[in-house]
């Protein structure tokens, strides 16, 4: 009777025990070769993380040359066109201590290197590992050691649209002569061409503003409108025009407007001065550069979307 009760208990336990749907892995390993390096990896975990590996391992093996592929060092699955360095980074992400930690975004000391993250992004894109792609993009987006040219290169190659506008604005804010030969080689040709276009537009517009002063606006009660108009033109030539043409310092339109609003123009009556400054502000001429840049960004976003 005691034996019967024990057997019944065991049967009851077995009947209520079931395998995990998500994490009951078969003890099967595959050997993969990348360049001259061999890797022995758990097939179930690769299949779970990567759609490409899942499709690869689901191909029929019976009655084909593939029936022994991946089962030994002598017959590995060969992954052509990849470097073992990149593959090591992918495996460190999949099986190592690297994980998606939002807090790490706030500390450069805890972050993986840029080269590691680029390798992870590259390999996750190849092997269709969505969480790895998202992780690498999130880490790279605000990484303090990712240079602008490389960021634009990655943005283009992996079609990361949210990066494009802020990165292009930063690029436009830099003088052309600060770009190195390496930078120019990395920046996508369309982005570089658009950068040169908008730089030319901005330079032409600034020279035009510097060459011709905006008209003075005289108050109806002004007793010397011609004198005010003349000295307004002189003040523009000696102030904003020089700022617009400055060879070393880039003054924004807001900088110039602030300087104009605070300038002391003793030979222009206050009423004419205020009306003339308001006219410059209302015309929007000092802020057209932003519109040039934003129009080009829309063009680039459409281009990237068509890639």
Secondary structure by P-SEA (a helix, b strand, c coil): caaaaaaaaaaaaaaacccccccccccbbbbbbcccbbbbbcaaaaaaccaaaaaaaacccccccccccccccccccccccccaaaaaaaaaaacccccccccccccccccccaaaaaaaaaaaaaaccaaaaaaaaaaacccccccaaaaaaaaaaaccccccaaaaaaaaacccccccaaaaacccaaaaaaaaaaaaaaaaaaaaaaacccbbbbccccccaaaaaaaaaaaaaacaaaaaacccccccaaaaaaaaaacccccccaaaaaaaaaaaaaaccccaaaaaaaaaaaaaaaaaaac
